Amino acid sequence: MVGYALSPIDLIPDFIPVLGYLDDVIIVSAGIYLSLRMIPSDVLEECRDRAKSELQGGQPKNWAAAFIIVLIWLVVVFFVVRLGPMATDLIHEATPWQ
């Protein structure tokens, strides 16, 4: 399923309105459903029990990852604010009709 979802080759090409994405939704949904049905019930129950026991103390938190993501966003915002006026000046200089 992952191979089909990420493959550039589709059953119906995506540029065809509605049908292009509809086939992806149907095929990937059916694949996920069939994959879940193929998991033995005892394995699925064991995994659900383990997940419940690990979440008894609340959701796990990874503050280092959160800090890195916020830092990346701050750097992006800084460069957009800082370089935004320069980019618009370059665009205005490059357009011949103004």
Secondary structure, 3 states (H helix, E strand, C coil): CHHHHHCCCCCCCCCCCCHHHHHHHHHHHHHHHHHHHHCCHHHHHHHHHHHHHHCCCCCCCCHHHHHHHHHHHHHHHHHHHHHHHHHHHHHHHHCCCC
